[in-house]
Amino acid sequence: QVQLVESGGGLVQAGGSLRLSCAASGRTFSSYRMGWFRQAPGKEREFVAAISWSGSSTYYADSVKGRFTISRDNAKNTVYLQMNSLKPEDTAVYYCAAGRGRINLLEYDYWGQGTQVTVSS
């Protein structure tokens, strides 16, 4: 079992930055691929970024490539999402997830409760 708790969301102006954190419990954290997903009101949950268990491989949605950076610290059981140059269309609830997949949310087994990110224009 892995429990995930996100933090770092908030309200920011367009062009600003936020850093999301996801703290995981459980001694097997380092064996999981970690992902960030987001869900805007009235829309389906979508892939944002993912990182391999070692951190050597990262994957991004085209909409965030070049602006967002995913990283992990296995010693701290934490995964991060650095979000720069934020746009109003980035407004959503952001979820972290642990699993074996890459961009398909069905391949993730554990989910956090989500953290709200709101970008004002």
C-alpha atoms as one frame of an Amber mdcrd trajectory, in Angstrom:
protein
   0.000   0.000   0.000   1.101   3.514  -0.814  -0.590   6.618   0.559  -0.051
   9.906  -1.252  -0.566  13.441   0.024  -0.214  16.430  -2.303   0.588  19.977
  -1.234   1.686  23.271  -2.737  -1.375  24.251  -4.712  -2.841  27.738  -4.598
  -3.769  30.862  -6.500  -1.183  32.427  -8.806  -1.215  34.993 -11.588  -0.574
  34.008 -15.161   3.148  33.759 -15.792   3.850  32.777 -12.223   5.201  29.578
 -10.718   4.163  26.944  -8.218   5.846  23.829  -6.901   3.682  20.875  -6.027
   4.875  18.157  -3.690   3.555  14.658  -3.172   4.645  12.830  -0.050   4.313
   9.061  -0.101   4.155   6.575   2.715   5.404   3.049   2.379   8.818   1.549
   1.924   8.237   0.591  -1.715   7.953   4.151  -3.028  11.159   3.879  -5.038
   9.811   0.910  -6.982   6.900   2.853  -8.466   6.665   5.086 -11.460   5.086
   8.362 -10.311   2.779  10.569 -12.284   0.940  13.858 -12.084  -2.515  14.241
 -13.549  -4.994  17.104 -13.510  -8.718  17.555 -13.827 -10.433  20.807 -14.710
 -14.148  21.378 -14.030 -16.272  19.507 -16.549 -13.280  17.779 -18.107 -11.740
  14.357 -17.850  -8.628  13.728 -15.802  -5.577  14.105 -18.033  -1.936  13.171
 -17.925   0.563  15.890 -17.066   3.916  14.266 -16.321   5.504  11.021 -15.188
   8.875   9.899 -13.912  10.531   6.491 -13.741  11.448   4.852 -10.466  15.059
   5.999 -10.751  14.229   9.457 -12.030  16.263   8.903 -15.170  13.259   9.038
 -17.503  10.562  11.694 -17.601   7.487  12.156 -19.763   5.327  15.213 -20.340
   2.080  16.151 -21.983   2.644  18.432 -24.958   0.656  21.171 -23.237   3.181
  21.468 -20.389   6.436  20.507 -22.069   9.083  23.150 -21.487   7.140  24.742
 -18.629   6.730  21.931 -16.069   9.416  19.720 -14.541   8.812  16.517 -12.638
  11.402  15.193 -10.201  11.613  12.803  -7.289  13.643  12.271  -4.151  13.436
   8.610  -3.183  15.238   9.257   0.084  12.380  11.573   1.070   9.618   9.527
  -0.567   8.550  12.657  -2.408   7.791  13.612  -5.990   7.642  17.206  -7.179
   6.092  19.140 -10.012   7.697  22.497 -10.717   5.286  24.590 -12.755   6.556
  27.721 -14.476   4.962  30.175 -16.909   1.545  29.159 -15.687  -1.474  29.848
 -17.858  -5.158  30.145 -16.950  -5.763  26.865 -18.796  -3.517  25.136 -16.239
  -6.239  25.691 -13.635  -7.286  22.296 -12.288  -7.081  19.918  -9.382  -3.709
  18.226  -9.592  -3.307  14.618  -8.477  -0.214  12.545  -7.973  -0.329   8.834
  -8.570   1.867   5.782  -8.140   1.845   2.796 -10.426   3.445   0.917 -13.278
   2.203   2.975 -16.166   3.301   6.042 -18.021   0.564   8.271 -19.458  -2.471
   6.018 -19.004  -4.216   6.774 -15.731  -5.659   3.250 -15.653  -2.134   1.956
 -15.061  -1.802   3.821 -11.778  -2.794   2.032  -8.591  -2.626   4.701  -5.911
  -3.881   8.285  -5.946  -3.657  11.309  -3.719  -6.601  13.487  -2.768  -5.582
  16.312  -5.083  -4.518  19.923  -4.673  -6.189  22.896  -6.351  -4.182  25.115
  -8.685  -5.857  28.292  -9.889  -4.186  30.603 -12.398  -5.740  34.035 -12.802
  -5.438  36.037 -16.006
